[in-house]
Amino acid sequence: AMSKSAVKISSDLLANPLCEQEPGFLEMVTAFDTAMKRMDSFNQEKVSWLWLQEGRAGSLSHPFSRFSSVFPSLNMAVKRREQTLQDYKRLQSKVEKYEEKERTGPVLAKLHQ
């Protein structure tokens, strides 16, 4: 998205009337436009290459899956993190539920556990 914006800016600069008046400015903007178009095409090639790689190996969606057999502790750490995240979300929803209830003694006791 960033390179698309840069290409748009460089195209807008080329359409600027100042380019017709100042040859030095036109030369500079033309060089900028060429560089931005090259950068955009390079980025597009990279994105399409990454999509091909993901389709073959699934390496973008699960980059650690290739190394799970080499580093079993990494796989365990990822599972522990996912479990902790699920526990956190469950407890957070409980806290939100108790915060919405009327502030009575038992509710306040459960809220501050």
DSSP file (Angstrom, degrees, kcal/mol; ACC not computed):
  #  RESIDUE AA STRUCTURE BP1 BP2  ACC     N-H-->O    O-->H-N    N-H-->O    O-->H-N    TCO  KAPPA ALPHA  PHI   PSI    X-CA   Y-CA   Z-CA
    1    1 A A     >        0   0    0      0, 0.0     4,-1.9     0, 0.0     5,-0.1   0.000 360.0 360.0 360.0 -36.8    0.0    0.0    0.0
    2    2 A M  H  >  +     0   0    0      1,-0.2     4,-2.1     2,-0.2     5,-0.1   0.913 360.0  47.5 -66.0 -42.2    2.9    2.3    0.8
    3    3 A S  H  > S+     0   0    0      1,-0.2     4,-2.3     2,-0.2    -1,-0.2   0.857 108.9  55.0 -69.6 -32.5    4.5    1.9   -2.6
    4    4 A K  H  > S+     0   0    0      2,-0.2     4,-2.1     1,-0.2    -1,-0.2   0.908 108.7  48.8 -62.8 -40.7    1.2    2.4   -4.3
    5    5 A S  H  X S+     0   0    0     -4,-1.9     4,-2.6     2,-0.2    -2,-0.2   0.903 110.0  51.1 -64.6 -41.6    0.8    5.7   -2.5
    6    6 A A  H  X S+     0   0    0     -4,-2.1     4,-2.5     1,-0.2    -2,-0.2   0.891 109.5  50.2 -64.5 -38.7    4.4    6.7   -3.5
    7    7 A V  H  X S+     0   0    0     -4,-2.3     4,-2.3    29,-0.2    -1,-0.2   0.910 110.8  49.7 -64.3 -41.6    3.6    5.9   -7.2
    8    8 A K  H  X S+     0   0    0     -4,-2.1     4,-2.5     2,-0.2    -2,-0.2   0.917 111.3  49.0 -62.7 -44.1    0.4    8.0   -7.0
    9    9 A I  H  X S+     0   0    0     -4,-2.6     4,-2.3     1,-0.2    -2,-0.2   0.925 111.6  48.7 -62.5 -44.4    2.4   10.9   -5.5
   10   10 A S  H  X S+     0   0    0     -4,-2.5     4,-1.8     1,-0.2    -1,-0.2   0.880 111.6  49.8 -65.7 -36.0    5.1   10.7   -8.1
   11   11 A S  H  X S+     0   0    0     -4,-2.3     4,-1.4     2,-0.2    -1,-0.2   0.899 110.7  50.0 -66.8 -40.0    2.4   10.6  -10.9
   12   12 A D  H  < S+     0   0    0     -4,-2.5     4,-0.5     1,-0.2    -2,-0.2   0.888 108.8  52.3 -64.7 -38.1    0.7   13.7   -9.4
   13   13 A L  H >< S+     0   0    0     -4,-2.3     3,-1.0     1,-0.2     6,-0.3   0.886 106.2  53.7 -65.3 -37.8    4.0   15.5   -9.2
   14   14 A L  H 3< S+     0   0    0     -4,-1.8    -1,-0.2     1,-0.3    -2,-0.2   0.833 106.9  52.4 -64.6 -31.2    4.7   14.8  -12.9
   15   15 A A  T 3< S+     0   0    0     -4,-1.4    -1,-0.3    -5,-0.1    -2,-0.2   0.548  85.2 113.6 -81.2  -6.6    1.3   16.3  -13.8
   16   16 A N  S X  S-     0   0    0     -3,-1.0     3,-1.6    -4,-0.5     4,-0.5  -0.429  72.3-132.5 -67.0 135.6    2.2   19.5  -11.8
   17   17 A P  T >> S+     0   0    0      0, 0.0     4,-1.1     0, 0.0     3,-0.8   0.729 102.3  72.1 -61.6 -21.2    2.5   22.6  -14.1
   18   18 A L  H 3> S+     0   0    0      1,-0.2     4,-2.5     2,-0.2     8,-0.2   0.803  87.1  64.1 -64.3 -28.0    5.8   23.4  -12.3
   19   19 A C  H <4 S+     0   0    0     -3,-1.6     7,-0.3    -6,-0.3    -1,-0.2   0.843 101.4  50.3 -63.9 -32.8    7.4   20.4  -14.2
   20   20 A E  H <4 S+     0   0    0     -3,-0.8    -1,-0.2    -4,-0.5    -2,-0.2   0.819 114.9  43.4 -73.6 -30.1    6.7   22.2  -17.5
   21   21 A Q  H  < S+     0   0    0     -4,-1.1    -2,-0.2     1,-0.2    -1,-0.2   0.844 114.4  47.6 -84.4 -35.6    8.3   25.4  -16.2
   22   22 A E     X  -     0   0    0     -4,-2.5     4,-2.2     1,-0.1    -1,-0.2  -0.905  58.7-170.1-114.5 106.8   11.4   24.0  -14.5
   23   23 A P  H  > S+     0   0    0      0, 0.0     4,-2.2     0, 0.0     5,-0.2   0.856  90.1  54.1 -63.8 -34.1   13.4   21.4  -16.4
   24   24 A G  H  > S+     0   0    0      2,-0.2     4,-2.1     1,-0.2     5,-0.1   0.904 109.3  47.4 -65.7 -40.9   15.5   20.6  -13.3
   25   25 A F  H  > S+     0   0    0      2,-0.2     4,-2.8     1,-0.2     5,-0.2   0.904 110.6  52.5 -65.9 -41.4   12.4   19.9  -11.3
   26   26 A L  H  X S+     0   0    0     -4,-2.2     4,-2.4    -7,-0.3    -2,-0.2   0.907 109.7  49.0 -60.4 -42.7   11.0   17.7  -14.2
   27   27 A E  H  X S+     0   0    0     -4,-2.2     4,-2.1     2,-0.2    -1,-0.2   0.916 112.9  46.9 -63.7 -43.4   14.2   15.7  -14.3
   28   28 A M  H  X S+     0   0    0     -4,-2.1     4,-2.2     2,-0.2    -2,-0.2   0.920 114.0  46.8 -65.5 -44.3   14.2   15.2  -10.5
   29   29 A V  H  X S+     0   0    0     -4,-2.8     4,-2.8     2,-0.2    -2,-0.2   0.868 110.4  53.4 -67.8 -36.0   10.5   14.2  -10.5
   30   30 A T  H  X S+     0   0    0     -4,-2.4     4,-2.4    -5,-0.2    -1,-0.2   0.910 109.9  47.6 -63.9 -41.9   11.0   11.8  -13.4
   31   31 A A  H  X S+     0   0    0     -4,-2.1     4,-2.3     2,-0.2    -2,-0.2   0.909 113.1  48.9 -64.4 -41.4   13.8   10.1  -11.6
   32   32 A F  H  X S+     0   0    0     -4,-2.2     4,-2.5     2,-0.2    -2,-0.2   0.918 110.8  50.4 -62.8 -44.1   11.6    9.9   -8.5
   33   33 A D  H  X S+     0   0    0     -4,-2.8     4,-2.3     1,-0.2    -2,-0.2   0.910 110.5  49.4 -61.7 -43.8    8.7    8.5  -10.5
   34   34 A T  H  X S+     0   0    0     -4,-2.4     4,-2.2     1,-0.2    -1,-0.2   0.915 111.8  48.7 -61.8 -43.8   11.0    5.8  -12.1
   35   35 A A  H  X S+     0   0    0     -4,-2.3     4,-2.5     1,-0.2    -2,-0.2   0.903 111.5  49.3 -64.4 -41.0   12.3    4.8   -8.7
   36   36 A M  H  X S+     0   0    0     -4,-2.5     4,-2.4     2,-0.2   -29,-0.2   0.887 110.6  49.9 -67.9 -37.9    8.8    4.5   -7.2
   37   37 A K  H  X S+     0   0    0     -4,-2.3     4,-2.3     2,-0.2    -1,-0.2   0.890 111.8  48.9 -67.1 -38.1    7.6    2.4  -10.1
   38   38 A R  H  X S+     0   0    0     -4,-2.2     4,-2.5     2,-0.2    -2,-0.2   0.922 111.3  49.6 -64.3 -43.6   10.6    0.1   -9.7
   39   39 A M  H  X S+     0   0    0     -4,-2.5     4,-2.5     1,-0.2    -2,-0.2   0.908 111.1  50.0 -62.1 -41.5   10.0   -0.2   -6.0
   40   40 A D  H  X S+     0   0    0     -4,-2.4     4,-2.4     2,-0.2    -1,-0.2   0.921 111.4  47.0 -64.8 -43.8    6.3   -1.0   -6.6
   41   41 A S  H  X S+     0   0    0     -4,-2.3     4,-2.2     2,-0.2    -1,-0.2   0.893 112.0  51.3 -66.5 -37.4    7.0   -3.7   -9.1
   42   42 A F  H  X S+     0   0    0     -4,-2.5     4,-2.4     2,-0.2    -2,-0.2   0.930 111.0  48.2 -62.1 -44.9    9.7   -5.2   -6.7
   43   43 A N  H  X S+     0   0    0     -4,-2.5     4,-2.6     1,-0.2    -2,-0.2   0.894 110.3  51.4 -62.9 -40.1    7.2   -5.2   -3.9
   44   44 A Q  H  X S+     0   0    0     -4,-2.4     4,-2.5     2,-0.2    -1,-0.2   0.903 109.9  49.6 -64.0 -40.5    4.5   -6.8   -6.1
   45   45 A E  H  X S+     0   0    0     -4,-2.2     4,-2.3     2,-0.2    -2,-0.2   0.918 111.8  48.7 -63.0 -42.7    7.0   -9.5   -7.1
   46   46 A K  H  X S+     0   0    0     -4,-2.4     4,-2.7     2,-0.2    -2,-0.2   0.922 111.3  49.5 -63.4 -44.0    7.9  -10.2   -3.5
   47   47 A V  H  X S+     0   0    0     -4,-2.6     4,-2.3     1,-0.2    -2,-0.2   0.928 112.6  46.6 -62.9 -45.2    4.2  -10.4   -2.4
   48   48 A S  H  X S+     0   0    0     -4,-2.5     4,-1.9     1,-0.2    -1,-0.2   0.879 112.3  51.1 -67.0 -35.2    3.4  -12.8   -5.2
   49   49 A W  H  X S+     0   0    0     -4,-2.3     4,-2.5     2,-0.2    -2,-0.2   0.919 110.4  49.2 -64.7 -43.1    6.5  -14.9   -4.4
   50   50 A L  H  X S+     0   0    0     -4,-2.7     4,-2.6     1,-0.2    -2,-0.2   0.883 109.3  51.9 -64.4 -37.8    5.5  -15.0   -0.7
   51   51 A W  H  X S+     0   0    0     -4,-2.3     4,-2.2     2,-0.2    -1,-0.2   0.895 110.2  49.3 -65.4 -38.0    1.9  -16.1   -1.6
   52   52 A L  H  X S+     0   0    0     -4,-1.9     4,-1.8     2,-0.2    -2,-0.2   0.931 111.7  48.5 -64.6 -43.8    3.4  -18.9   -3.7
   53   53 A Q  H  X>S+     0   0    0     -4,-2.5     4,-3.1     1,-0.2     5,-0.7   0.905 110.9  50.3 -62.5 -41.3    5.6  -20.0   -0.9
   54   54 A E  H  X5S+     0   0    0     -4,-2.6     4,-1.6     1,-0.2    -1,-0.2   0.900 108.4  53.3 -64.3 -39.5    2.7  -19.9    1.6
   55   55 A G  H  <5S+     0   0    0     -4,-2.2    -1,-0.2    -5,-0.2    -2,-0.2   0.864 116.6  38.8 -63.4 -34.9    0.6  -22.0   -0.8
   56   56 A R  H  <5S+     0   0    0     -4,-1.8    -2,-0.2    -5,-0.1    -1,-0.2   0.945 137.6   9.1 -79.2 -51.9    3.3  -24.6   -1.0
   57   57 A A  H  <5S-     0   0    0     -4,-3.1    -3,-0.2    -5,-0.2    -2,-0.2   0.590  84.2-128.6-111.0 -12.2    4.7  -24.8    2.5
   58   58 A G     X< +     0   0    0     -4,-1.6     4,-1.9    -5,-0.7    -4,-0.2   0.788  57.9 146.5  68.4  25.4    2.3  -22.7    4.6
   59   59 A S  T  4  +     0   0    0     -6,-0.5    -5,-0.1     1,-0.2     6,-0.1   0.759  62.2  52.3 -73.5 -23.9    5.3  -20.9    6.0
   60   60 A L  T  4 S+     0   0    0    -10,-0.2    -1,-0.2     2,-0.1    -9,-0.0   0.901 112.4  42.7 -77.8 -39.3    3.6  -17.5    6.3
   61   61 A S  T  4 S+     0   0    0      1,-0.3    -2,-0.2    -7,-0.1    -1,-0.1   0.861 134.1  17.6 -76.4 -33.3    0.7  -18.7    8.4
   62   62 A H    ><  +     0   0    0     -4,-1.9     3,-1.2     1,-0.1     4,-0.4  -0.635  67.3 167.2-136.2  77.8    2.7  -21.0   10.6
   63   63 A P  T 3  S+     0   0    0      0, 0.0     3,-0.5     0, 0.0     4,-0.3   0.769  77.8  53.9 -67.0 -23.4    6.4  -20.0   10.4
   64   64 A F  T >> S+     0   0    0      1,-0.2     3,-0.9     2,-0.1     4,-0.6   0.624  85.0  83.7 -84.9 -11.3    7.3  -22.1   13.4
   65   65 A S  G X4 S+     0   0    0     -3,-1.2     3,-0.7     1,-0.3     4,-0.4   0.835  86.1  56.5 -63.7 -30.3    5.8  -25.4   12.1
   66   66 A R  G 34 S+     0   0    0     -3,-0.5     3,-0.3    -4,-0.4    -1,-0.3   0.822 112.2  42.2 -67.7 -28.7    8.9  -26.1   10.1
   67   67 A F  G <> S+     0   0    0     -3,-0.9     4,-3.4    -4,-0.3    -1,-0.2   0.376  83.8  97.9-100.8   4.3   11.1  -26.0   13.2
   68   68 A S  T << S+     0   0    0     -3,-0.7     7,-0.2    -4,-0.6    -1,-0.2   0.851  87.5  46.1 -64.9 -32.9    8.8  -27.8   15.6
   69   69 A S  T  4 S+     0   0    0     -4,-0.4    -1,-0.2    -3,-0.3    -2,-0.1   0.825 117.3  44.1 -77.3 -29.2   10.7  -31.1   15.2
   70   70 A V  T  4 S+     0   0    0      1,-0.3    -2,-0.2    -4,-0.2    -1,-0.1   0.886 127.1  28.6 -79.0 -40.5   14.1  -29.4   15.5
   71   71 A F    >X  +     0   0    0     -4,-3.4     4,-1.2     1,-0.1     3,-0.9  -0.744  64.8 171.4-122.1  81.6   13.0  -27.2   18.5
   72   72 A P  H 3> S+     0   0    0      0, 0.0     4,-2.0     0, 0.0     5,-0.2   0.813  78.8  61.9 -62.8 -28.1   10.3  -29.1   20.5
   73   73 A S  H 3> S+     0   0    0      1,-0.2     4,-2.3     2,-0.2     5,-0.1   0.837  98.8  56.8 -67.0 -30.2   10.5  -26.5   23.3
   74   74 A L  H <> S+     0   0    0     -3,-0.9     4,-2.2     2,-0.2    -1,-0.2   0.924 106.8  48.1 -64.8 -44.0    9.4  -23.8   20.8
   75   75 A N  H  X S+     0   0    0     -4,-1.2     4,-2.1    -7,-0.2    -2,-0.2   0.899 111.9  49.9 -62.6 -41.2    6.3  -25.8   20.0
   76   76 A M  H  X S+     0   0    0     -4,-2.0     4,-2.6     1,-0.2    -1,-0.2   0.897 109.6  51.4 -64.5 -40.2    5.6  -26.2   23.7
   77   77 A A  H  X S+     0   0    0     -4,-2.3     4,-2.3     2,-0.2    -2,-0.2   0.887 109.1  50.3 -65.5 -38.6    6.1  -22.5   24.3
   78   78 A V  H  X S+     0   0    0     -4,-2.2     4,-2.3     2,-0.2    -1,-0.2   0.916 112.0  47.4 -65.6 -42.5    3.6  -21.6   21.6
   79   79 A K  H  X S+     0   0    0     -4,-2.1     4,-2.4     2,-0.2    -2,-0.2   0.908 111.8  50.3 -64.5 -41.6    1.0  -24.0   23.0
   80   80 A R  H  X S+     0   0    0     -4,-2.6     4,-2.6     2,-0.2    -2,-0.2   0.900 110.4  50.4 -62.6 -40.5    1.6  -22.6   26.5
   81   81 A R  H  X S+     0   0    0     -4,-2.3     4,-2.5     2,-0.2    -2,-0.2   0.925 110.4  48.7 -63.9 -44.7    1.2  -19.1   25.2
   82   82 A E  H  X S+     0   0    0     -4,-2.3     4,-2.1     2,-0.2    -2,-0.2   0.901 112.6  48.6 -61.7 -41.2   -2.1  -20.0   23.4
   83   83 A Q  H  X S+     0   0    0     -4,-2.4     4,-2.4     2,-0.2    -2,-0.2   0.914 112.1  48.6 -65.2 -43.0   -3.4  -21.6   26.5
   84   84 A T  H  X S+     0   0    0     -4,-2.6     4,-2.6     1,-0.2    -2,-0.2   0.888 110.2  51.9 -64.0 -39.3   -2.5  -18.6   28.7
   85   85 A L  H  X S+     0   0    0     -4,-2.5     4,-2.3     2,-0.2    -1,-0.2   0.905 109.8  48.7 -64.4 -41.5   -4.1  -16.3   26.2
   86   86 A Q  H  X S+     0   0    0     -4,-2.1     4,-2.2     2,-0.2    -2,-0.2   0.911 112.0  49.4 -64.1 -41.8   -7.4  -18.3   26.3
   87   87 A D  H  X S+     0   0    0     -4,-2.4     4,-2.7     2,-0.2     5,-0.2   0.916 110.5  50.9 -62.2 -42.9   -7.3  -18.3   30.1
   88   88 A Y  H  X S+     0   0    0     -4,-2.6     4,-2.7     1,-0.2    -2,-0.2   0.929 110.6  47.8 -61.2 -45.9   -6.7  -14.5   30.1
   89   89 A K  H  X S+     0   0    0     -4,-2.3     4,-2.0     2,-0.2    -1,-0.2   0.893 112.1  50.3 -63.4 -39.4   -9.7  -13.9   27.8
   90   90 A R  H  X S+     0   0    0     -4,-2.2     4,-1.6     2,-0.2    -2,-0.2   0.935 114.1  43.6 -63.9 -46.4  -11.9  -16.2   29.9
   91   91 A L  H  X S+     0   0    0     -4,-2.7     4,-2.4     1,-0.2    -2,-0.2   0.862 110.5  55.9 -68.3 -35.5  -11.0  -14.4   33.1
   92   92 A Q  H  X S+     0   0    0     -4,-2.7     4,-2.4    -5,-0.2    -1,-0.2   0.897 106.6  50.2 -63.3 -39.9  -11.3  -11.0   31.5
   93   93 A S  H  X S+     0   0    0     -4,-2.0     4,-2.0     2,-0.2    -1,-0.2   0.874 109.3  52.2 -66.6 -35.4  -14.8  -11.7   30.4
   94   94 A K  H  X S+     0   0    0     -4,-1.6     4,-2.4     2,-0.2    -2,-0.2   0.931 109.5  48.9 -63.2 -44.9  -15.6  -12.8   34.0
   95   95 A V  H  X S+     0   0    0     -4,-2.4     4,-2.3     1,-0.2    -2,-0.2   0.919 110.8  50.0 -61.0 -44.2  -14.2   -9.6   35.4
   96   96 A E  H  X S+     0   0    0     -4,-2.4     4,-1.4     1,-0.2    -1,-0.2   0.888 109.7  51.9 -62.1 -38.5  -16.3   -7.6   32.9
   97   97 A K  H  X S+     0   0    0     -4,-2.0     4,-0.9     1,-0.2    -2,-0.2   0.924 112.0  45.2 -63.8 -44.6  -19.4   -9.5   33.9
   98   98 A Y  H  < S+     0   0    0     -4,-2.4     3,-0.2     1,-0.2    -2,-0.2   0.833 108.9  56.4 -70.0 -31.5  -18.9   -8.8   37.6
   99   99 A E  H  < S+     0   0    0     -4,-2.3    -1,-0.2     1,-0.2    -2,-0.2   0.821 105.7  52.1 -68.3 -29.4  -18.1   -5.1   36.9
  100  100 A E  H  < S+     0   0    0     -4,-1.4    -1,-0.2    -5,-0.2    -2,-0.2   0.742  97.3  85.9 -77.5 -23.2  -21.5   -4.8   35.1
  101  101 A K  S  < S-     0   0    0     -4,-0.9     2,-0.1    -3,-0.2    -3,-0.0  -0.225  97.5 -79.0 -74.3 167.4  -23.3   -6.3   38.1
  102  102 A E        -     0   0    0      1,-0.1     2,-1.7     5,-0.0    -1,-0.1  -0.381  48.6-111.0 -64.4 143.1  -24.5   -4.3   41.1
  103  103 A R        +     0   0    0      4,-0.1     2,-0.2    -3,-0.1    -1,-0.1  -0.573  60.5 146.8 -84.5  84.2  -21.8   -3.6   43.6
  104  104 A T     >  -     0   0    0     -2,-1.7     4,-2.6     1,-0.1     5,-0.2  -0.595  62.1 -93.1-108.5 175.0  -22.7   -5.8   46.6
  105  105 A G  H  > S+     0   0    0      1,-0.2     4,-2.1    -2,-0.2     5,-0.2   0.926 121.7  43.5 -56.5 -53.8  -20.5   -7.6   49.0
  106  106 A P  H  > S+     0   0    0      0, 0.0     4,-2.2     0, 0.0    -1,-0.2   0.883 115.0  50.2 -63.8 -36.9  -20.3  -11.0   47.3
  107  107 A V  H  > S+     0   0    0      2,-0.2     4,-2.2     1,-0.2    -2,-0.2   0.927 111.3  48.1 -66.6 -43.8  -19.8   -9.4   43.9
  108  108 A L  H  X S+     0   0    0     -4,-2.6     4,-1.6     1,-0.2    -1,-0.2   0.866 110.0  53.0 -64.2 -35.6  -17.0   -7.1   45.2
  109  109 A A  H  < S+     0   0    0     -4,-2.1    -1,-0.2    -5,-0.2    -2,-0.2   0.923 111.9  44.5 -65.4 -43.5  -15.3  -10.1   46.9
  110  110 A K  H >< S+     0   0    0     -4,-2.2     3,-1.0     1,-0.2    -2,-0.2   0.849 110.6  56.0 -67.9 -33.6  -15.3  -12.1   43.6
  111  111 A L  H 3< S+     0   0    0     -4,-2.2    -1,-0.2     1,-0.2    -2,-0.2   0.841 109.2  45.6 -67.8 -33.1  -14.1   -9.1   41.7
  112  112 A H  T 3<        0   0    0     -4,-1.6    -1,-0.2     1,-0.2    -2,-0.2   0.198 360.0 360.0 -99.4  16.8  -11.0   -8.6   43.9
  113  113 A Q    <         0   0    0     -3,-1.0    -1,-0.2    -4,-0.1    -2,-0.1   0.480 360.0 360.0 -73.7 360.0  -10.0  -12.3   43.9
